[in-house]
């Protein structure tokens, strides 16, 4: 059963899928939207279901959490470097100008450093 907290998440996920409907047929869009919209509520239900038996300080839980955190960080770094920044850095205008390339690299390193500093407090 969906709570009032789950309904906005479900609706937002469904809108995300509809906005990305490239060249898919309507049945495919409906199925993808359904699965995409249900993953968060199902994950919440699983979390609620195991919360009474879950010991967050057990060695197994800490290892699993570390592996999931490492995988998430790796995916985030890959997406940022390959999908987002590669197109900007491979731009012909960027390739021609050494000053622009230096400024972008310094900005990238400065932004990464500031985000790491913020992450230390989180």
PLY file of the C-alpha trace (Angstrom):
ply
format ascii 1.0
element vertex 122
property float x
property float y
property float z
element edge 121
property int vertex1
property int vertex2
end_header
0.00 0.00 0.00
1.37 3.41 -0.94
1.61 6.07 1.72
1.25 9.78 1.08
5.05 10.05 1.19
5.48 7.50 -1.61
3.00 9.03 -4.04
5.12 12.09 -4.98
8.14 9.83 -5.53
6.09 7.51 -7.72
4.67 10.44 -9.70
8.08 12.10 -10.15
9.63 8.85 -11.38
6.80 8.34 -13.82
7.26 11.88 -15.19
10.99 11.24 -15.60
10.30 8.23 -17.77
7.71 10.05 -19.86
10.12 12.91 -20.47
12.78 10.50 -21.77
10.57 8.55 -24.18
12.94 8.63 -27.16
11.75 6.32 -29.95
10.03 3.63 -27.96
6.59 2.20 -28.60
3.83 3.01 -26.18
3.81 -0.46 -24.54
7.56 -0.25 -23.93
7.20 3.22 -22.43
4.43 2.02 -20.15
6.40 -1.01 -18.95
9.59 1.00 -18.39
7.63 3.70 -16.59
5.96 1.14 -14.38
9.21 -0.57 -13.39
11.07 2.72 -12.93
8.27 4.15 -10.80
8.01 1.08 -8.59
11.69 0.61 -7.76
11.75 3.25 -5.02
8.58 2.13 -3.20
9.69 -1.52 -3.43
13.10 -0.58 -2.02
11.42 1.29 0.82
9.22 -1.74 1.54
12.24 -4.06 1.60
14.05 -1.68 3.95
11.08 -1.54 6.30
10.78 -5.33 6.15
14.38 -6.03 7.16
14.80 -3.14 9.60
13.78 -5.20 12.63
16.39 -7.89 11.94
19.16 -5.66 10.58
22.21 -5.01 12.78
24.06 -2.08 11.24
27.20 -2.72 13.31
27.72 -6.35 12.28
30.84 -7.06 10.21
28.76 -8.42 7.32
26.58 -5.31 7.19
29.63 -3.04 7.24
31.28 -4.98 4.40
28.12 -4.94 2.28
27.63 -1.21 2.93
31.25 -0.52 1.99
30.92 -2.48 -1.25
27.69 -0.68 -2.18
29.20 2.73 -1.35
32.28 1.96 -3.45
30.16 0.79 -6.39
27.96 3.90 -6.16
31.00 6.18 -6.03
32.55 4.41 -9.02
29.37 4.75 -11.07
29.10 8.44 -10.13
32.71 9.14 -11.12
32.29 7.26 -14.40
29.08 9.12 -15.28
30.64 12.48 -14.43
33.84 11.94 -16.38
32.61 9.99 -19.39
29.07 11.17 -19.99
29.17 14.75 -18.74
32.69 16.15 -18.97
34.05 14.28 -21.98
31.80 16.15 -24.40
32.92 19.49 -22.99
36.61 18.65 -23.02
36.49 17.17 -26.54
34.88 20.31 -27.97
36.99 21.73 -30.85
36.98 25.17 -29.20
38.45 23.63 -26.05
41.05 21.69 -28.02
42.31 24.82 -29.77
42.67 27.09 -26.75
45.31 26.20 -24.18
44.16 28.97 -21.85
40.56 27.73 -21.91
41.71 24.15 -21.32
43.86 25.24 -18.36
41.00 27.25 -16.88
38.59 24.34 -17.23
41.03 21.88 -15.66
41.70 24.22 -12.73
37.97 24.75 -12.28
37.38 20.98 -12.36
40.05 20.33 -9.73
38.88 23.22 -7.57
35.27 22.03 -7.74
36.26 18.46 -6.90
38.32 19.68 -3.95
35.48 21.82 -2.62
33.00 18.96 -2.98
35.40 16.71 -1.05
35.63 19.32 1.66
31.85 19.54 1.88
31.63 15.71 1.95
33.94 15.65 4.98
31.29 17.56 6.97
28.34 15.48 5.73
0 1
1 2
2 3
3 4
4 5
5 6
6 7
7 8
8 9
9 10
10 11
11 12
12 13
13 14
14 15
15 16
16 17
17 18
18 19
19 20
20 21
21 22
22 23
23 24
24 25
25 26
26 27
27 28
28 29
29 30
30 31
31 32
32 33
33 34
34 35
35 36
36 37
37 38
38 39
39 40
40 41
41 42
42 43
43 44
44 45
45 46
46 47
47 48
48 49
49 50
50 51
51 52
52 53
53 54
54 55
55 56
56 57
57 58
58 59
59 60
60 61
61 62
62 63
63 64
64 65
65 66
66 67
67 68
68 69
69 70
70 71
71 72
72 73
73 74
74 75
75 76
76 77
77 78
78 79
79 80
80 81
81 82
82 83
83 84
84 85
85 86
86 87
87 88
88 89
89 90
90 91
91 92
92 93
93 94
94 95
95 96
96 97
97 98
98 99
99 100
100 101
101 102
102 103
103 104
104 105
105 106
106 107
107 108
108 109
109 110
110 111
111 112
112 113
113 114
114 115
115 116
116 117
117 118
118 119
119 120
120 121
